Amino acid sequence: MPVLTMEEEYTHEPVLLAEVLDLLVTDEGGTYLDATLGLGGHAEAVLERLSPQGRLLAVDTDPEALAHASRRLAPHGGRLRAVRANFRNLSKVLEGEAKASFSGALFDLGVSSLQMDKPSRGFAFRHEGPLDMRLDPASPLTAARIVNEWPAEQLELLLREYGEERDARRIARWIVDARAHEAFETTTQLKRLIEERLPRAGRIHPATKTFMALRIAVNQELEALTRGLESILPYLKAGGRLAVISFHSLEDRIVKNLFKSLVENGTCANVTDSPVCAAPAEVAMNPRSRSAKLRVIERRP
């Protein structure tokens, strides 16, 4: 079997790509922000849509994804600046940009195929890997630490709030009982504990919500989202647009409520009155797009 390069092994289909380009890029000579660069799919399309005068600042917390995307986007040369940072620290990045003023900004939330499909990252239970789930490998908190160290009550709250898991209490108790005999080290251990005790409902694996809750907690995703969205607003030009693609209800609720408050106080206007979802043809080609919701607002003068 031939050895695959990263570019060949980790393909990434950016969701709602045509919709993002049409709704976000209104000034082809402007400067744009991709706050969640990932594998660079949206960034590449935005750069191709822009004129030679257009620029893109791209941010990602994952050094592996950043390296991959930087190679992919190398042909765009000086029109791209890529920075390693979590968007919870976006304000510091923007403060360091001389006279930063953006015609648009994109947040594509969630995780990429590089993270989900690589067993050593520990995000998914399809293949055995360490219980890690860190977007930033320098972060001290891992899923294993949460599962092995947090008390049952805290685990239950985590699963209920972040995973919207109705069996949160039972799963938390099973985890605590099991770790008394053997520490959790792998994704397979946790997956088997849950699937052996909870019946499968439809296509959704019974461990799905637990894994999602752990990932959100490890990376403080909801806190980072709020801080990131608030950070970009002072740097948006009048008429500049802010677009967010979310993949689950907790993210979308944060975006919806923040956008609503910005519209009500006169700071912004809705570009999308309701979320834009993927067309059936896109869902058929890219099942990940099924749960995607795109919301866009525009900065008022």
Secondary structure by P-SEA (a helix, b strand, c coil): cccccccccbbbbbcaaaaaaaaccccccbbbbcccccccaaaaaaaaaccccbbbbbbbccaaaaaaaaaaaccccccbbbbbccccaaaaaaaacccccccbbbbbccccccccccccccccccccccccccccccccccaaaaaccccaaaaaaaaaacccccaaaaaaaaaaaaaaccccccaaaaaaaaaaccccccccccaaaaaaaaaaaaaaaaaaaaaaaaaacccccccbbbbbbbccaaaaaaaaaaaaaaaaacccccccccbbbbcaaaaaaccccccbbbbbbbbcc
